[in-house]
Amino acid sequence: MIRRRIVRAVYAMVIAVSAAAFSGWFVDQGEASGELGGSEGEQVYLSAPAATANGNDAYVLGSANTASTANAANVADIKAASDSVEPIAIDEAARTTTNSSDRNSGSKISAVTVSVKAVGGTVVEPPQQAQPADKTVYLTFDDGPSKLTGQVLDILKKNGIHATFFVLGEQVEAHPELLKRIVAEGHTVGNHTYDHVYKELYSGFGEFAKQIVRTETALQEAAGIRTKLVRAPGGTFGNFDQSYFDAMKGAGYTLFDWTVDSGDSVRIGVPASEIVSNVHQSKLSHETIVLLHDSQSHAESVKALPEIIHYYKSKGYSFAALSEQVKPVTFRLSDKLKWSRPKATASDRELVGRGIVQEHGAEPFVFSGERAGGAAVDQQLLELVVLAGERSIVFAPDSFAKAGDDWQVPLRNLVEGIGGSVSWDVGQRAARVTFANGERYEVRADDKAGIELRGGVMYAPLLAVLKQFGIATEPNVS
């Protein structure tokens, strides 16, 4: 009898230990992935401290009621500064340099100096988006150029219309003279990937990125241009997840889906009359983006084009080509993707960013047939530098953003640079900050004070967070 009780007790202990380890494994998996389980645009703000299991205060960044609902045991489990933490999801968002006397000291910085410094080079600021005064139609043609593109250009020229051509890299290589004509006649060129093969493009963002870059190279070789406009084959709905959107935006691309589908590609050989009818039955709006195709199999689209133009003119519309001045139109995120795949990685994001690098010999980006450099404002590339004791935390260009009188930076880079560490609590959807002196803070998702979750990375207002951490900023903050 006693032996059975001992055995049962041992079993119970094994099960309890296993459950605890298994739970920790899940938390570690969440931390390793860098995912907070949040969505685009979620915000957090600082609230009152929550009591921890050992009686210390853990200052909570989150909704006003988080202090009363914070789980004391979870707060007590914040990793110590000596624990290893996963890198943030953006490569080289910041770099930290230290003197040997200060390196790995684990001490919390008490005061910092913040400055913004030019690092050379220029970046072209995109023009501001504004709604056109007149009702406007943007005719867009996908999948070309092909032998039919010349006929489309003839019709547009006859009607005095500029349009947008989302081209395939392989077609540009096959018909470079047509791309040159598109550019010469004042139309916008957009990137539609290299070969349009869905199963490759949407099996992982790395392949999508490669095709974007390959097409940019084809554009430069054929006509000396590159473009920041992209249309996803098949549209973004059901094909793009948030990591695709974030990676493309981070690289500087502007995405366009459409508001009117002409239906010219629902099957092979859709007759011109049906295409025109589809357009007539579509909703009219102040700005209308019409999806058409100019690939070799779309002769009926060419036949329908004059009637489509006549229809919109009869409704009082003007015509224009897309540009960065036009507000992007993208479909909402689908609740269920058509594809099973990993999310975009930091190396994928770095790769796609190479697409719009203006290499030697390239003309400025083409928007509506105009050279963007003539109207855009050149601005020096800037680094954000935080001098924290013997440490220098340098946020590279494009890794931070001006936010009023503050700067939004990756939270992990900032915390590690000032002597703390960060761990993620997936269950609580929170980032937990701890310093070697025992001070602890918790960052939670809410909507109050400019701390955003983007692609599993938490971005925080620099000065506001330093203040809440009790770290003074020098009077000469620039």
C-alpha positions as CSV (number, residue, x, y, z in Angstrom):
1,M,0.0,0.0,0.0
2,I,2.8,2.4,1.0
3,R,4.8,1.4,-2.1
4,R,1.8,2.2,-4.4
5,R,1.5,5.6,-2.7
6,I,5.2,6.3,-3.2
7,V,4.9,5.3,-6.9
8,R,1.9,7.5,-7.4
9,A,3.7,10.5,-5.8
10,V,6.7,9.9,-8.1
11,Y,4.4,9.8,-11.2
12,A,2.7,13.0,-10.1
13,M,6.1,14.8,-9.7
14,V,7.2,13.6,-13.1
15,I,4.0,14.8,-14.8
16,A,4.3,18.2,-13.0
17,V,7.9,18.7,-14.0
18,S,7.2,17.6,-17.6
19,A,4.2,20.0,-17.9
20,A,6.3,22.9,-16.6
21,A,9.1,22.0,-19.1
22,F,6.6,21.6,-21.9
23,S,5.1,25.0,-21.1
24,G,8.5,26.6,-21.1
25,W,9.3,25.0,-24.4
26,F,6.3,26.7,-26.0
27,V,7.3,30.1,-24.6
28,D,10.9,29.6,-25.8
29,Q,9.6,28.6,-29.3
30,G,7.6,31.9,-29.4
31,E,10.6,33.9,-28.3
32,A,12.8,32.3,-30.8
33,S,10.4,33.1,-33.6
34,G,10.4,36.8,-32.7
35,E,6.6,36.8,-32.9
36,L,4.5,38.6,-30.4
37,G,1.2,37.3,-31.8
38,G,0.1,40.9,-32.4
39,S,-1.2,42.6,-35.5
40,E,-0.3,45.6,-37.6
41,G,-0.7,49.0,-35.8
42,E,-1.2,47.7,-32.3
43,Q,0.0,50.2,-29.7
44,V,1.1,50.2,-26.0
45,Y,1.5,52.8,-23.3
46,L,2.9,52.9,-19.8
47,S,0.7,52.4,-16.8
48,A,1.1,51.9,-13.1
49,P,3.5,49.3,-11.7
50,A,2.3,45.7,-11.1
51,A,3.4,43.8,-8.0
52,T,5.7,40.8,-8.7
53,A,6.0,37.6,-6.8
54,N,9.0,38.9,-4.9
55,G,7.5,42.2,-4.0
56,N,9.4,44.3,-6.5
57,D,7.6,46.6,-9.0
58,A,7.4,45.7,-12.6
59,Y,6.4,48.8,-14.6
60,V,3.9,47.7,-17.2
61,L,3.6,49.3,-20.6
62,G,0.0,48.5,-21.6
63,S,-3.6,49.3,-21.0
64,A,-4.7,51.1,-17.9
65,N,-6.0,48.0,-16.2
66,T,-3.0,45.8,-16.8
67,A,-1.6,46.7,-13.4
68,S,-4.4,44.9,-11.7
69,T,-4.5,41.9,-14.1
70,A,-0.8,41.3,-14.5
71,N,0.2,37.7,-13.6
72,A,2.7,38.0,-10.8
73,A,4.3,34.6,-11.5
74,N,4.8,35.5,-15.2
75,V,6.4,38.9,-14.2
76,A,8.7,37.0,-11.8
77,D,9.9,34.8,-14.7
78,I,11.4,37.7,-16.7
79,K,14.8,36.6,-18.0
80,A,17.8,38.1,-16.3
81,A,20.1,40.3,-18.3
82,S,22.7,37.5,-18.6
83,D,20.2,35.3,-20.4
84,S,20.5,34.9,-24.1
85,V,17.8,36.6,-26.2
86,E,16.9,36.3,-29.8
87,P,17.9,39.0,-32.3
88,I,15.2,41.4,-33.5
89,A,13.7,40.6,-36.9
90,I,15.4,43.4,-38.8
91,D,19.0,42.9,-39.7
92,E,21.4,45.7,-38.5
93,A,18.6,48.0,-37.3
94,A,21.2,49.3,-34.9
95,R,24.8,48.6,-33.8
96,T,26.2,49.1,-30.4
97,T,29.8,49.8,-29.6
98,T,31.4,49.9,-26.2
99,N,34.8,50.4,-24.5
100,S,36.3,47.3,-23.0
101,S,35.8,48.7,-19.5
102,D,32.0,49.0,-20.0
103,R,31.4,45.9,-22.2
104,N,29.1,43.3,-20.6
105,S,29.0,45.2,-17.4
106,G,25.2,44.8,-17.3
107,S,24.8,48.1,-15.5
108,K,21.8,50.3,-16.4
109,I,22.6,53.7,-18.0
110,S,21.4,56.7,-16.0
111,A,21.7,59.4,-18.7
112,V,22.0,59.5,-22.5
113,T,22.6,62.0,-25.3
114,V,20.7,61.6,-28.5
115,S,21.7,63.1,-31.8
116,V,20.9,62.7,-35.5
117,K,23.9,62.7,-37.8
118,A,24.3,62.8,-41.6
119,V,26.2,59.8,-43.0
120,G,26.5,60.9,-46.6
121,G,24.5,60.1,-49.7
122,T,20.9,61.2,-50.5
123,V,17.5,59.6,-50.5
124,V,14.7,60.8,-52.6
125,E,11.5,61.6,-50.7
126,P,8.4,60.5,-52.5
127,P,5.9,63.1,-53.5
128,Q,2.9,63.6,-51.1
129,Q,-0.2,61.7,-51.9
130,A,-3.2,63.8,-52.8
131,Q,-6.6,63.0,-54.3
132,P,-6.9,64.4,-57.9
133,A,-9.4,67.3,-58.3
134,D,-11.1,65.5,-61.3
135,K,-12.6,62.1,-61.4
136,T,-9.7,59.9,-62.6
137,V,-9.3,56.5,-64.3
138,Y,-6.0,54.7,-64.1
139,L,-5.9,52.1,-66.9
140,T,-3.4,49.3,-66.0
141,F,-2.1,46.5,-68.2
142,D,-0.5,43.4,-66.8
143,D,1.7,40.6,-68.1
144,G,3.4,42.4,-71.1
145,P,5.0,43.7,-73.0
146,S,4.0,41.5,-76.0
147,K,3.4,41.9,-79.7
148,L,-0.1,43.3,-78.7
149,T,1.5,46.1,-76.6
150,G,2.2,48.2,-79.7
151,Q,-1.5,48.3,-80.6
152,V,-2.4,49.3,-77.0
153,L,0.1,52.1,-77.2
154,D,-1.3,53.3,-80.5
155,I,-4.9,53.5,-79.0
156,L,-3.6,55.4,-76.0
157,K,-1.6,57.8,-78.1
158,K,-4.6,58.5,-80.3
159,N,-6.7,59.3,-77.3
160,G,-4.0,61.3,-75.5
161,I,-4.0,59.0,-72.5
162,H,-1.2,57.8,-70.2
163,A,-1.5,54.4,-68.6
164,T,0.4,52.0,-66.4
165,F,2.2,48.8,-67.6
166,F,3.0,46.2,-64.9
167,V,5.5,44.2,-66.8
168,L,7.1,40.8,-66.4
169,G,10.8,40.6,-66.4
170,E,10.9,37.7,-68.9
171,Q,8.7,39.7,-71.3
172,V,10.9,42.8,-70.9
173,E,13.9,40.6,-71.9
174,A,12.0,39.3,-75.0
175,H,10.7,42.8,-76.1
176,P,13.1,45.5,-74.8
177,E,12.1,47.8,-77.7
178,L,8.5,47.9,-76.4
179,L,9.6,48.8,-72.9
180,K,11.6,51.7,-74.4
181,R,8.5,52.8,-76.3
182,I,6.4,52.7,-73.1
183,V,8.8,54.9,-71.3
184,A,9.4,57.3,-74.3
185,E,5.6,57.9,-74.6
186,G,5.2,58.9,-71.0
187,H,3.6,55.9,-69.4
188,T,4.4,54.4,-66.0
189,V,6.2,51.2,-65.6
190,G,5.5,48.8,-62.7
191,N,7.1,45.6,-61.6
192,H,4.9,42.4,-62.0
193,T,7.6,39.9,-61.0
194,Y,9.7,37.9,-63.5
195,D,7.6,35.0,-64.7
196,H,4.2,35.1,-62.8
197,V,4.4,31.5,-61.6
198,Y,2.2,31.5,-58.5
199,K,3.5,28.3,-56.8
200,E,7.0,29.8,-56.8
201,L,6.1,33.4,-55.9
202,Y,3.9,32.4,-53.0
203,S,5.9,29.4,-51.6
204,G,8.0,31.9,-49.7
205,F,8.9,35.5,-49.8
206,G,12.5,34.8,-50.8
207,E,11.4,33.6,-54.3
208,F,9.1,36.7,-54.6
209,A,12.0,38.9,-53.7
210,K,14.3,37.3,-56.2
211,Q,11.8,37.8,-59.0
212,I,11.3,41.5,-58.1
213,V,15.0,42.1,-58.2
214,R,15.5,40.1,-61.4
215,T,12.8,42.2,-63.1
216,E,14.4,45.5,-61.9
217,T,17.6,44.3,-63.5
218,A,15.8,43.6,-66.8
219,L,14.2,47.1,-66.7
220,Q,17.6,48.7,-66.2
221,E,19.2,46.7,-69.0
222,A,16.4,47.3,-71.4
223,A,15.6,51.0,-70.8
224,G,17.9,52.3,-68.1
225,I,15.1,52.6,-65.5
226,R,13.9,51.0,-62.3
227,T,10.5,51.4,-60.6
228,K,9.0,51.5,-57.1
229,L,5.5,50.4,-58.2
230,V,4.5,46.7,-57.9
231,R,1.5,44.6,-58.6
232,A,1.3,41.1,-57.2
233,P,0.4,38.4,-59.8
234,G,-3.2,37.4,-58.9
235,G,-3.5,40.4,-56.6
236,T,-2.6,40.4,-52.9
237,F,-5.8,38.8,-51.5
238,G,-5.1,35.3,-50.4
239,N,-1.5,35.5,-51.7
240,F,0.1,38.1,-49.4
241,D,0.4,37.8,-45.7
242,Q,1.4,40.7,-43.4
243,S,5.1,39.7,-43.7
244,Y,4.9,40.2,-47.5
245,F,3.3,43.6,-47.1
246,D,5.8,44.7,-44.5
247,A,8.8,43.5,-46.5
248,M,7.7,45.3,-49.6
249,K,6.9,48.5,-47.7
250,G,10.2,48.3,-45.9
251,A,12.0,48.1,-49.2
252,G,10.4,51.2,-50.5
253,Y,7.9,49.7,-52.9
254,T,4.3,50.9,-53.4
255,L,1.7,48.2,-54.1
256,F,-1.3,48.5,-56.3
257,D,-4.2,46.1,-56.7
258,W,-7.3,47.4,-58.6
259,T,-10.9,48.6,-58.0
260,V,-12.4,47.4,-61.4
261,D,-11.7,44.0,-62.8
262,S,-12.4,43.9,-66.6
263,G,-12.7,40.1,-66.4
264,D,-10.5,39.8,-69.4
265,S,-8.5,37.0,-67.8
266,V,-11.1,34.9,-66.1
267,R,-10.7,32.4,-68.9
268,I,-9.0,32.2,-72.3
269,G,-10.7,34.1,-75.1
270,V,-13.1,36.3,-73.1
271,P,-14.9,38.3,-75.9
272,A,-14.5,42.1,-76.1
273,S,-18.3,42.6,-75.6
274,E,-18.1,40.8,-72.2
275,I,-15.0,42.8,-71.2
276,V,-16.8,46.1,-72.0
277,S,-20.0,44.8,-70.1
278,N,-17.9,44.0,-67.0
279,V,-16.5,47.5,-67.0
280,H,-20.0,49.1,-67.5
281,Q,-21.4,47.1,-64.5
282,S,-18.5,48.0,-62.2
283,K,-18.9,50.6,-59.4
284,L,-17.8,54.2,-60.3
285,S,-15.6,56.0,-57.8
286,H,-13.6,59.2,-57.8
287,E,-10.4,57.3,-58.4
288,T,-10.8,54.1,-60.4
289,I,-8.0,51.6,-61.2
290,V,-9.0,49.2,-64.0
291,L,-7.3,45.9,-64.5
292,L,-6.6,44.9,-68.1
293,H,-3.9,42.7,-69.8
294,D,-1.7,43.2,-72.8
295,S,-0.1,39.7,-73.0
296,Q,-0.2,37.8,-76.3
297,S,-3.4,36.0,-75.5
298,H,-5.4,39.1,-74.9
299,A,-6.3,40.4,-78.4
300,E,-9.9,40.8,-77.2
301,S,-8.8,43.2,-74.5
302,V,-7.2,45.4,-77.2
303,K,-10.5,45.3,-79.2
304,A,-12.4,46.4,-76.0
305,L,-10.1,49.2,-75.1
306,P,-11.5,52.0,-77.3
307,E,-15.0,51.4,-76.0
308,I,-13.7,51.3,-72.4
309,I,-12.0,54.7,-72.9
310,H,-15.2,56.1,-74.5
311,Y,-17.3,54.9,-71.6
312,Y,-15.2,56.7,-68.9
313,K,-15.0,59.8,-71.0
314,S,-18.8,59.9,-71.3
315,K,-18.9,59.7,-67.5
316,G,-16.7,62.8,-67.1
317,Y,-13.5,61.0,-66.2
318,S,-9.9,62.1,-66.8
319,F,-7.1,59.6,-67.4
320,A,-3.7,59.3,-65.7
321,A,-0.9,56.9,-65.0
322,L,-0.3,55.6,-61.5
323,S,2.5,57.2,-59.4
324,E,3.6,57.4,-55.8
325,Q,1.3,60.5,-55.6
326,V,-1.7,58.1,-56.0
327,K,-3.0,56.6,-52.8
328,P,-2.1,52.8,-52.9
329,V,-5.0,50.4,-53.3
330,T,-4.5,46.9,-51.9
331,F,-7.0,44.2,-50.9
332,R,-7.6,43.4,-47.3
333,L,-5.7,40.5,-45.7
334,S,-7.4,37.2,-46.3
335,D,-8.5,35.2,-43.2
336,K,-7.0,32.1,-44.9
337,L,-4.0,32.1,-47.3
338,K,-4.0,29.9,-50.4
339,W,-0.5,28.9,-49.6
340,S,1.4,27.2,-46.7
341,R,4.8,28.9,-46.2
342,P,7.1,30.5,-43.7
343,K,7.0,34.2,-43.1
344,A,9.5,36.6,-44.7
345,T,12.9,36.5,-43.1
346,A,15.3,39.4,-42.5
347,S,17.6,38.1,-45.3
348,D,14.5,38.1,-47.7
349,R,13.7,41.7,-46.8
350,E,17.3,42.7,-47.4
351,L,17.2,41.0,-50.8
352,V,14.1,42.7,-52.0
353,G,15.5,46.0,-51.0
354,R,18.2,45.6,-53.6
355,G,15.6,45.9,-56.4
356,I,15.3,49.7,-56.2
357,V,18.9,50.5,-55.6
358,Q,19.7,52.9,-58.4
359,E,22.8,51.4,-59.9
360,H,25.4,53.2,-62.0
361,G,23.9,54.1,-65.4
362,A,20.3,53.9,-64.4
363,E,17.9,56.8,-65.0
364,P,15.8,58.0,-62.0
365,F,12.6,56.0,-61.3
366,V,9.9,56.4,-63.9
367,F,6.5,57.8,-62.6
368,S,3.9,58.8,-65.2
369,G,6.6,59.3,-67.8
370,E,8.4,61.9,-65.7
371,R,11.8,61.8,-64.0
372,A,11.1,61.8,-60.3
373,G,14.3,63.6,-59.4
374,G,13.1,66.8,-61.0
375,A,10.2,67.2,-58.5
376,A,11.3,65.3,-55.5
377,V,13.4,66.7,-52.6
378,D,16.8,65.3,-51.9
379,Q,17.4,64.6,-48.2
380,Q,20.6,63.5,-46.5
381,L,20.7,60.0,-45.1
382,L,20.7,60.2,-41.4
383,E,21.7,58.0,-38.5
384,L,20.2,58.2,-35.0
385,V,22.9,58.1,-32.4
386,V,22.3,57.4,-28.7
387,L,25.4,58.0,-26.5
388,A,24.8,56.0,-23.4
389,G,27.7,56.1,-21.0
390,E,30.6,54.3,-22.8
391,R,28.1,52.8,-25.2
392,S,27.1,54.2,-28.6
393,I,23.9,52.9,-30.0
394,V,23.6,53.8,-33.7
395,F,20.3,53.3,-35.5
396,A,20.9,53.0,-39.3
397,P,18.9,55.0,-41.9
398,D,15.5,53.4,-42.5
399,S,15.6,51.6,-39.1
400,F,14.0,54.5,-37.2
401,A,11.3,57.0,-37.9
402,K,10.6,60.6,-36.7
403,A,7.5,60.6,-34.5
404,G,6.6,64.2,-33.6
405,D,9.4,65.3,-31.2
406,D,10.5,61.8,-30.7
407,W,11.9,58.9,-32.8
408,Q,10.4,55.4,-33.1
409,V,13.1,52.7,-32.8
410,P,13.2,48.9,-32.4
411,L,12.7,48.3,-28.6
412,R,15.1,45.4,-28.4
413,N,18.0,47.3,-29.8
414,L,17.4,50.2,-27.5
415,V,17.1,48.1,-24.3
416,E,20.1,46.0,-25.0
417,G,22.1,49.1,-25.8
418,I,21.4,50.6,-22.4
419,G,22.3,47.5,-20.5
420,G,19.0,45.5,-20.3
421,S,17.5,42.5,-21.9
422,V,14.2,41.7,-23.6
423,S,12.2,38.5,-23.7
424,W,8.8,37.8,-25.2
425,D,5.8,36.3,-23.4
426,V,3.7,34.9,-26.2
427,G,0.7,34.1,-23.9
428,Q,0.5,37.7,-22.6
429,R,1.5,39.2,-25.9
430,A,4.1,41.3,-24.1
431,A,7.8,42.2,-24.3
432,R,9.5,42.1,-20.9
433,V,12.4,44.3,-20.1
434,T,14.8,43.7,-17.2
435,F,18.0,45.4,-16.0
436,A,20.8,43.9,-13.8
437,N,19.8,46.1,-10.9
438,G,16.4,44.3,-10.7
439,E,14.2,46.9,-12.4
440,R,11.6,45.3,-14.6
441,Y,9.2,46.6,-17.2
442,E,6.5,45.0,-19.3
443,V,5.4,46.2,-22.8
444,R,1.9,45.2,-23.9
445,A,-0.2,45.8,-27.0
446,D,-2.7,48.7,-26.8
447,D,-3.5,51.9,-28.7
448,K,-2.3,54.8,-26.8
449,A,1.3,55.9,-27.1
450,G,3.0,55.1,-30.4
451,I,4.5,51.7,-29.6
452,E,3.8,49.5,-32.7
453,L,4.0,45.8,-33.5
454,R,5.2,45.3,-37.1
455,G,6.1,41.9,-38.4
456,G,6.6,40.6,-34.8
457,V,9.0,43.5,-33.9
458,M,8.1,46.1,-31.3
459,Y,8.9,49.7,-32.1
460,A,8.9,52.3,-29.3
461,P,9.2,56.1,-29.0
462,L,12.8,56.6,-27.9
463,L,12.6,59.5,-25.5
464,A,9.2,58.4,-24.0
465,V,10.5,55.0,-23.2
466,L,13.8,56.3,-21.8
467,K,11.8,58.6,-19.5
468,Q,9.7,55.7,-18.2
469,F,12.8,53.7,-17.6
470,G,14.1,56.5,-15.4
471,I,16.9,57.4,-17.8
472,A,17.6,61.1,-18.2
473,T,18.2,62.7,-21.6
474,E,20.8,65.4,-21.9
475,P,19.5,69.0,-22.6
476,N,21.2,69.0,-26.0
477,V,19.0,66.3,-27.5
478,S,18.8,67.1,-31.2
